[in-house]
Amino acid sequence: MLTTLVGILAACGTGKTAQKQSTVTYMQTDVLQTMDPGRATDIISAQSLTDVYAGLLRWNHNRIEPDMAAKMPTVSKDQKTYTYTLRKGIKWSDGHPVTAGDFVYAWRRAANPKTKSQYAYIFSGIKNADAILAGEKAATTLGVRALSPTKLQVKLDRVMPYFNQMITLQTFMPLEKSVVTKAGSKFGTSNKTLTFNGPYRLHKWTGSENTWTETKNPRYWDAQHVTIKQIKYQVVKENNTAYNLYKDGKVDDITLTGNMATQVKHNKGYQIVKQPGTEYLVPNLKRVPAFRNEQVRQALSMALNRPEFIKQVLGDGSVPSTTVVPESMMYNAQGQDFATVAAKGVTNNRYDLKRARQLFKAGMQASGHSTLTFTILGEDTDRAKATLAYLQAALEKLSQDGAQLKVQTKSVPFKTRLALVQAGNFDMVADAWSADFPDAINFLEQFTGDGNDAVGGWHDARYDALLHASKTTDATNAQKRWQDLVAADQILAKTDGVIPLYQSGAVHLQNPRLRNVSVSPNSMIYWEWARVK
């Protein structure tokens, strides 16, 4: 999963770095995990992949436009065949041409179970993808082929109204086969194993550094419009460190949380940005038997005073979430916000400690237990540690005669948390999802499955049926598809298969000299639009 939310670009109010040269230094909260588009799952990797690779299409603020493609695709009448024409003369950073075959190779590789891509599921809907993922067909049968070096054809098993938005995701970036083959298992682990076709080239990265640098790629087709010549990423986990770097002009962008975020309100360049992502708790039903009881899960949710938590711990413009789908992302033809509509009638994710204690006691009795002990897994940043501490104190208030609750916390580095969750080695995890593309299905499909496959083990047949209908029988009917997704979101929220916490906001300090930074609906920064005044 993409599990750490990225914010809109902000920069140092002093502007000591940006005003001297066309260089931007941007804060990240953890190290760069991988530069393999087929294996990346986190938003830090996704950002750098967006910097150095170019897909068929790109975001220009909130609008999709051609990137490697010369124009928007032609689409068949049944909406199941897309044909893309690539630009003439586009090249990799080593001078080799970018071809339709590079896309075919990259997509087949990512969909192939042997690659072990956690994002392979995103290919579902492309012809034969489901059979490939299940090991029933070869990856070479994926419905994508090169009609010529500049013609790419994609065939779908079902209508996907969001297909053009979806393929802006890094998983759909092309790869130069000879480069991947030469690097073997080391591909994506250092800049020396890579070639690039995007606005920037990666330098000075071998897999574990707290800093990495990207420089303008002169071979990018739109290089003439890329004015930021160098991007430096700096890992900073603590608020005080970030602020000191900001004051000294050593970092052009910082993100602050908690008390520090509140204290900088009057600083020049202060801004709050709501992000298209939500944070939530995933209870592991496969590991903690009491979590299989719906009343226990609902009690845990109702014990959380989200507005108080945001004010006391985050202080960054985040807002309470009723469901996992964020606000201001998806709208219907009438202009209604999906999250607002889905939240109607959902009351169990509002703070009510008295009712929460009643539910907890009843649920524990029904599950045959009088004591519940579990550990919440989180990351080792200031924000994450403060979140865990608040959750621990709030949830333990459920304890009463006949039903005792003991909550422990575990803070680990981001990479370790990903590994633990992937292995199912957690009781409950503080997790997050940021939009890959602005459609509710991108959030809701994370929780489908038979309970054995789904993260946390939650399963609801009604939920799965609604999502299936939204992808098949109702895919071409916007109103019915909307209703399917709303109903599914409400089921997940009312049963607390996962427990929504908040929609992320971010406090930034922005250098006035840095202008026109484009942040897409899936939270990726497109640096090619940025300018230094």
N, C-alpha and C positions, 0 to 999 in steps of 0.2 A: 504493500500500500504506500501510497504517498502519505507520509506521516508527519511532516513538519511543514507548517504553513509559511509561505514566503510573503513578504510585504511589498508594497509599492516602493519604488526607489525613493530614498530620502538622502540628504547629504549634509555634511558638516556645515554648520552655520557660519563658521569662519571662512570656509571656502579656500583655505590655504593651499590645498592640493589642486582642486579643479581649476582654479583661476590661473595657475602657472602653466599648465599644459593640458592637452586633451586626454586626461587620464582620470578614471573614476576608481575609487577604492570602496568596496562594498562589503558590509558585514554579513557573515553567515554564522549560524549557531553551531555548526559541526563540520567535520572534515568531508571532503568530496569522496563518496563511496565508490563510484565506478563511472567510467566513461564509455561503457558498452550500452548502446541504446536498447539492445534486446534484454538487458538484465537490470537496468536501472529501475528502482521503485520509489525512491525518495525525491523530494522536491529540490534538494540542493543539487543532486546530480542532474535532475531534469533541467534546472536553470542553465548550468554550464553546457549541457547537451544542446539546448536551444541556442546558445551563443555560437557554438562551433559547427553545428549541422544545420542544413536547410532541407525541409521536406517539400512536398508538392505544393502546399499552401502555407500561408502564414497569417498571423493576426496583425492588423494595422489598427491599433486601439481595439474597438469592438467590432471590427469588420474583417471578414475573411477575404483574402486576395491571393493571387498566384505568387509562388516563390520559385521553386525549380520548374514548376509548370508555367507555360507561356500564357495560359488563359484558364479560365474556369472550365471544368470538364463538361463534355457532352454526356447526357444521361438518357438512357433508353426510356420508352414509354412506361414500361412496368417498373421503373426506378430500381432495377437490379443490375444494370451494367453501367459502369462509369469508365470513360475513356479520357485520359490525360495526355496532352501534348507537351513535351519538355521544351525548354528554351534551347536555342541553338548556341553552341560554343561554351556551355557551362562546364566547369572543370573542378577537379579535386585540387587540393593544395599542392599535390605532387605533379600537377600538370596533366594528369590523365582525364579523359572526358567522363562526365557524369551521365550515365545512361539509364534507360528504363530497366535494364537488367540489374542495375545496382539496387533498385527498389524491390524487384522480384526476389533477389538473393536475401536482402535484409528481412523482408517480411516472412519468407519461408523459414529462415533461420530462427527468428523470434518465436514463430508458431510451433517449431519442432520441439517435441518434449525433451529431446536430448540436450537442448540449450538450457533447460530448466528455468525459463523465464517466468517470473511471477506475474508478468503482464501478458502472458500468452492468451489469457481469456479474452483480451480486448479484440482479438481477431474473430471471435464468435460472430456469425452473421455473414462473414465472407465465405464463399462457396467452399465446402469441405472442411472448414476450420474445426468444427465440432468433432468430426471424425478423426482429424489429425490430432487434436488435443487428447482424444480418448485412446490414441494409439492404434486406431483402426485403419487409417490411411496414411500414406507417405506425405511428408511435408511438400513434396513436389506437386501434389494435387491441389494445393491451395489456389483459390480462384483469382490469381493474379498472374499476368504474363506480359512479356514484352512483344508487342506486335512489330516493333522496329526499335532501333536505338533511341528514338525519341517518342515512341507511342507506348503508353502503359494502359492496359485494360484490366479492370477489376470487376469480377462477377460476384454477386451477393446471393445468399440463400434466402434472404428475406429483405424487405424494405427497411432501410435505416435512415430516417429523416435527418439524423445528426451526423451522417457519414463524413461530410467535408469538414465539419468541426472536429470530429474525432481524430482524423489523420494528421492534425497539427501536433499530436502527441509525439514525444521523442521516440516511442517504439516504432513509429512508421518512417523514421529517417532512413535514407539509403546508406549502404555500406559498400566499400570497395573490397570485393572478395579476395583479391590477392593480398591485401594488407591484413585482413582477418586471418587468412590461412597462414601467412608467414608468422604472425604473432602467436597463433595457437591459443593455449589457455591463458596466456598473458595479455591477450587483447583487452584493451580498456583499462589496464592497470597502471599505465604511465603514458605520458604524451608521446613517447617515442614509438608506441605501438599504433598510432593513429594517423589518419589523414582527415582533412576537413573540407567541407563544401559550403559552410555557413559564413556569417559576417566576421568571425574571429577564429584564431588558431590558439590552441592551448600550449603553454610553455611552463617549464619548471614545476612539473607535477609527477611524482612517482608513486602516489597512492596513499600517503599518510601525512602529508604536510598540512600545517595550519594556514598556509597561504598558497595560492596558485595564481598564475598570471595568464591573461589572454591578450593577444595583439591582433590588430586589424588584418583580415585576410584579403590581400590584393586580388586574389583570383575569384572572389565572390562576385556574382553577376551584378549585384547592386552596390559594389564597393564605393562607387562615387558618392553615394549618399550617407556612408558611414563616417561620421566625423569624430566619434570617440575612438582614439587610436589604441588605447590600452585600458583593460579592466583588471583590477587586482581584487581578489577575494581574500578576506581576512576572517579567520574563525575567532569569535569572541563570545564567551558564554556568560560572562558576568556583567551586570549593569554598570557597576562602577568603572570597570575596565573600559567598557564601551564609551562611556561618557568622557573619561579622561582622554582617550584616543581622539574623540570628537573635538574636544576643546583644544587639543594640541595640533589639530589639522592633519592627523595621520590617517584618519578614516573619513571618507566622504559620505558614508551612510551608516547610521546606527538605528537599531530598533530597541526601545526601552519598555520595560514592564514594571508593574507594581508601584511602589512609592516614588521611584525615580521617574517613571512616566508621568506621574501627577505633578512632580516638582518642576518639570521643564515646560509647563504649559505656556509660560510667557516668553520662552526663548524664540528668537527669530527662526522662522522656518518650521515651527511646530505644526504637525498635522496628524489627524486621525483618519485611518482608512479602514473601512469595513471590507473584509476579504471573502471570497466565494468558497469558504471552507468551514467545517464544523469540527469541534473536539467532542469526544464522547468516551464513555467507559464501555469496555467490552467484557462482560462476565463470561468466564470459561465454564460452560455447562458440562463439558466433558471431564472437568477436573474437580469442580466443587458441586456436589450433588444438590445442595440447598438452592443453588442458582437455577435449577430446573423448575423451581416453583415460581409461577408468575407473580404471586403476591410478594414474595421476597424481593424480586427484582423491582417491582413497583415501589416497595417501601424504601429501597435504597435511593431511588430517584426522587421520591417525595421528601426525603430527609435533606436534600440539598437546596440551600437558599442561593439560587444562581445570581440574582442581582447583588446580594451582599458579597458573594464570592468575587464577582467581577470588580466591584468597588474596592474591596479590601486587598485583593491579591493581584489582579491584573492591571486595573486602572488604565486600560489602553483602548477603550472604545468598543470592546467586545460586547455582544448582546446575548441574552439568554436564548437558548434553543429549545423548541418544543419537539421538533423532529430533527433527523439528521440532514435534511436538505436545507441549505442556507437561503436566506432572503435575497431579493434583488438579483436573482440569477436567471430564473425561468419564468416566462409569462405566457398566458394563453391569448387567443385572438381578442379577448375583451380587456386585455391589459391587467388581468389579475395575477398577483404574485403567487407562485406555486406554494411556497412555504407558508404563507398566510392562510391560504385556503386549506391546506392539509392540517394546520394546527387547530382548526375549529373542531370542538368536541373532545380534544385531548386534554385531560385535566390531571393525569397522574404524573406529569413532569413539572408540576408547580409545587412550590414549597408548602408543606402541611405536615409538621412534625407529629402532631397528635394522631392524624390519620395514618401516617407512616408507621408509627409504633403499633397501631392496631393491625395493620397489614403484615408487619414483620412478625408479630407474635402468632398470628393465624397461619402465616406461611410456614414458619418454623415448626409449628405443631403438626401441620399437614405433611411436612416432609420428614417428620419423626426425629427432629433434632431440637435441642434446647440451647446449644451453643454453636456459634458460627465464627470461625477464624479464617481470615484470608489475607493475602498480600496484594496490594495494588502496585503494579509495575509502571515505572515512568522513566523519564530521561534525567540527566544530571545537570541540566541548566538551572539557573536561579528560578526562572518561571516555573519549570516543571517541579522542582523541589517544593516551592511554595504551594503549588497546586496540590501535590500529594499530602502535604501537611494539613491543608484546609479540609480535604476530603476525609482524611483520617479522623479529624476531630468531629466533623459534621456527622459522619456515618455512625460513629460510636455512641452518639446520642440516642440511637435506636435501642440500646440495651435497657432492659427492664426485667422484672421478675418473670422467670419462665422463658426468657429469650435473650441471651447475652450475645453481644457482638464485639469481637476483637479484630481491629484492622491494623495491619502492618504495612510498611511501604518499602519499596526497593528502587533506588535510583541508579541507573546504569548509562553508559554512553549510548548514543543514538544507534550505532551499528549493532551493539549488543542487544538492545531492545528489539530491533528488527529480527535478529536471529532467534531470540527467545520466543517471540510471537509466532514466527514461521514454524518453529518446532512444537508449538502448543504448550510450551513450558512456562505457563503463567496462570495465576488464579483470576486476576482481573487486570486489564491494562488500560492506561489513559492513552487513547489513540486519537487519530485525526484523519480527515480526508479533505483534500482540496480539489476543486473541479478540474478534471482533465479536459472537459468540454461542458458548456453550460446547459446541461440537461439533467433532470432528476434521475434518469436511469443510471447515470454514472455513479451516483451515491448508492442507490437502492440495490443494484446488482451485486454489491459487495457482500450482501447478506443472504444470497440465495444458496441453495444446496440442501443435502439430505441430513445435515447435522454432523455428519462425519467430515465433510469437506469444508463447511462454512467455518470461518474464524469464530471461535467461541462456542460453536456447536448449536446455536439457535436454529430452529427450523419451523416453518409454518407453511402448510400445503396451500392455503388460500393465498398467501403472499407470493409463492412461486407461480401459482396459476395466473395471478394478475400481471406479473411481470412478463410471463410468457405471452399472454394476450397482447400486451403493449408492443411486443416485438413481432407478432405474427398477424393474427386476424384483425387487430385494431391499428396496425402500424401506419396505414394510410389514412386513417380517420383521426384527425387531430383532436377532436372532442372526446372520442372514446378512449384514445390513448392517454389523454390528460386524466380522465376519470380513473382509469386503471392505476396510473402512477400515484394519484392522490390517495386512493383506497389502500394501496400497498404501503405507502408511507405511514398512514394512520395505523395500520396493523402493527408495524414495527414499533411505532411510538407507544401505542396503547399497551402492548405486551412487554415493552422495554427489553426486546431482544438485544438491543444495545441501548445504553442510557445517554441521551443527548445532554451536553453540558452548555456549550455556547458557540456562537458564530464568532470567529476570530476578528478582532480589530488589531490595528498596529499603530503605535505611536512612533513617529519619525521626526527627525530634524532635517530640514531640507535646505541645501545650499541654493539660494536664489539664482546663482549663475548656471545651474543645471536645469535645462528646460526640455519640455516635450518628450518625457520618458513614457513610452507606451507599455502599459501593463495589460495583458490579455485577460479575457474572462476566466482563463484557467491559471491565473496568477503569475504567468511567465513574463519577465521583462524582455521586451524586444529593443535591444540597445541601438539598433540601426536608426531609430527615430530621434535618439537623444542628441542634445546640443549643449555646448558650454558657451555661455554668453561672454 
